[in-house]
């Protein structure tokens, strides 16, 4: 037993005798923090706010005092003190120098509370002294705990306390030096760009005035979400900067994008739309999504990408605007993941894997397993909702059926060529029962000029609109000046009330919408330079004064304007852009556009700048115009892209910059089935909550309910004054509000919960209350190694492979049956092969067996052959596998699928290396298409990633007609017999 005898000297603000001798003992026990004991002495006292306060003196507490000037009240246990210390040590920050008499870090007194606190931490600075209150709930999963999931041992923990301490270290995000230090040291990222022109030289080519700083809550979200990645993914080569665009301005290349990752240029940019009125779930997933693009670019190898492409049914399609299409419709976490490409699919899947894993497990279990095994090193995430905000839904007959696939599309266009067109679209879904219906769906339809319109398709039955149905219909009037030619959707997503989604691209259904428009206008409205004017006028509403900010500018437009909008910014870095909730007006005779923005007395005082306008004409051509101030970083030779913004000074009497307050300890939720005798999922949910505000008054709340499948159902609560400019009640007093929700028939049974509430006041200040906690399960290194370490020597190598090969075909060898399916087979062989070389946990890689791989294994086995029967038997099994992968003769195999529409894969076997050509003929013997596959080695070309691919087009790129076609394999030596395939549309 080691006893440490210390003499403590405290002379600063402690009311302790000058010298106290005592004994201290620390013993390592089963707890991570160990156990310590100390000779009982009078508790230390510190003076805060002129009052003596006792603080604890166990070892972790002393370390917090010495290094971080953190003093803990007597309610702190040694365990919680240790957890706080380890959390502080994980965050790069300024610390005290032990050789200096005066501390570098200001003192702070820390208290614990059992109450729920926004962000789990409350920082109170009074008379230049800081008192910090932390919620005990933040400590629950801070310390890694041993656990076992599905037979795999590991530890589970959360970063909840880390996120709270980051708030303290960075002064709620206001201390940008502290933020920059954390981002740079822990994640290799910076928010400070020395030269925006150079950074964007190969992307958007813009100057610094187009960008701004992140808001306090935004930078905290950035730090906290990057921290949620596994430690090995914190720093990614190639990701150097994260930047923020000016409020109110869209991306110049991707106007609807909330964020863009430029992997080749080393930065991620976020737009205001990434944060404005968004909930925590969306923001967190978006941050993870954008960083995941850098994993795809710099961390994933070609084999992993190819396996993901095959898993998602992806194939390159030059006719798709994104260059990719997929054969699958259901296995995606979002329409965006389905509608883009494998890279976006991966980014969406990873973001959900971390923030909302249940939705990935329920919709795409194979993708969930892929990410768990191949990317996350076995790490799993669990999203827990605050226990008292959960409730039960009962259902004997849950609706887990996806909407039916589209089997009919009717499009009717009426109107003369030089007149407006009335378009009626009707789609019919495949019906197998009453559950495969869909709700109303919005579809975006594009012209080949890039213009688009949105149309809602509503369920209809017997001519009457219904909530759900198998037939959906919608209509829209398109201007006579709209683009001439073919219009079509990139994809159609169908949803039902339970959140089941089917995503279909244009390759999944027939579509032809032709607009004969000889008057087509392809020129977007033009802003007349230097015509922007701002003016201010007074007005009244219900006896209360307000101001009207009017923006006017000239437009050159040959026809007419459909909509205009403008966004203005005040001088505060913490407010978002202001805009009118109504579209502006346009005088065709004078060419004058007018937008009016109401300025109540609770908006900010100061200079308002108009930084962006958007104009759309009736032909749906859109143009945006930026107004920015050149910064000093602009060099003489650089082009000034934008006109300077029009500005105006506005004085208000009662500016409001604080978000509303939601009482986190006064939220209740109750749920009862509407049919308790035979519950069918229809459930009455009653939610009660308290809100107050300091100035402008409460406006609205978005309430997210998350079901057991991870699907989020969003509902809104609007204050009775929502449509009024001013709050008519007393905003300072807490008021209780109620929201009743009726969950539909078929709702998923199990535990639901309130996952988040997003509360906004009338000044557009936002409070995001996130009631989820991301708990991480990290496997012990040896739990995976031991699975594939057949001979138990602590590493996975060719010896383990030989042992599996020796037991090949048996059913009573537990060690060689590494996947536990009861038999030693090819899956076990490949499983061990995928982990060869591992001596610590790595992301396993699934292999498609090739002759070269088998030959490599045989070579390695021969080099270490000890002559034993086991080695000889194992080598023979590998040699037999090699023969199977080296065909004795060249063969052309049946294509799949067959019949097909519009694509198919043509497999074959090669006995010898050869130049390969696939010839496709129609029934008359005419050559339709020739697929030149180049030189290929011996092997079996059967899976989609290796077989020949035909997209159903002729050599001119046109779709071929229905009918019978023949295909032939042409090699250097032999040409196997032709085979037949059928296109059936």
Buried (B, 14 or more C-beta within 10 A) or exposed (E): EEEEEEEBEBEEEBEBEEEBEBEBEBEEEEEBBBBBEBEEEEEBBBBBEEEEBBBBBBBBBBBBBEBBBBBBBEEBBBBBBBBBBBBBBBBBBBBBEEEEEEBEBEBBBBBBBEEBBBBBBBBEEEEEBBBBBBBBBBBBBBBBBEBEEEEBBBBBBBBBBBBBBBBBBBBBBEBBEBBBBBBBEBBBBBBEBEEBBEBBEEBBEBBBBBBBBBBBBBBBBBBBBBBBBBEEBBBBEBBBBBBBBBBBBBBBEEEEBBBBBBBEBBBBBBBBBBBBEBBBBBBBBBBBBBBBBBBBBEBBEEBBBBBBBBBBBBBEBEEBEBEBBBBBBBBBBBBBBBBBBBBBBBBBBBBBBBBBBBBBBBBBEEBBEBBBBBBBBBBBBBBBBBEBBBBEBBBEEBBEBBBBBBEEBEBEBEBEEEEBBEBBBBBBBEBEEEBBBBBBBEBEBBBEBEBBBEBEBBBBEEEEEBEBBBBBBBBBEBBBBBBBBEBBBBBBBBBBBBBBBBBBBBBBBEBEBEBEBEBBBBEBBBBEEEBBBBEBEEEEEEEEEBBEBBBBBBBEBEBBBBEBBBBBBBEBEBBBBBBBEEBBEBEEEEBBBBBBBBBBBBBBBBEBBBBBBBBBBBBBBBBBBBBBBBEEBBEEEEEEBBBBBBBBEBEBEEBBBBBBBBBBEEBEBEBEBEBEEEBBBBBEBBBEBBBBBBBBBBBBBBBBBBBBBBBBBEBEBEBEBBEBBBBEEEBEEEBEEEBEBEBBBBBBBBBBBBBBBBBBBBBBBBBBBBBBBBBBBBBBBEBBBBBBBBBEEEBBBBBBBBBBBBBBEEEEBEBBBBBEEEBBBEEBBBBBBBBBEBEEBBBBBBBBBBBEBBBBBBEBBEEEEEEEEBBBBBBBBBBEBBEEBBBEEBBBBEBBEBEBBBBBBBBBBBBBEBEBBBBBBBEEEEEBBEBEBEEBEBBBBBEBBBBBBBBBBBEEEEEBEEEEBBBBBBBEEBBBEEBEBBBEE
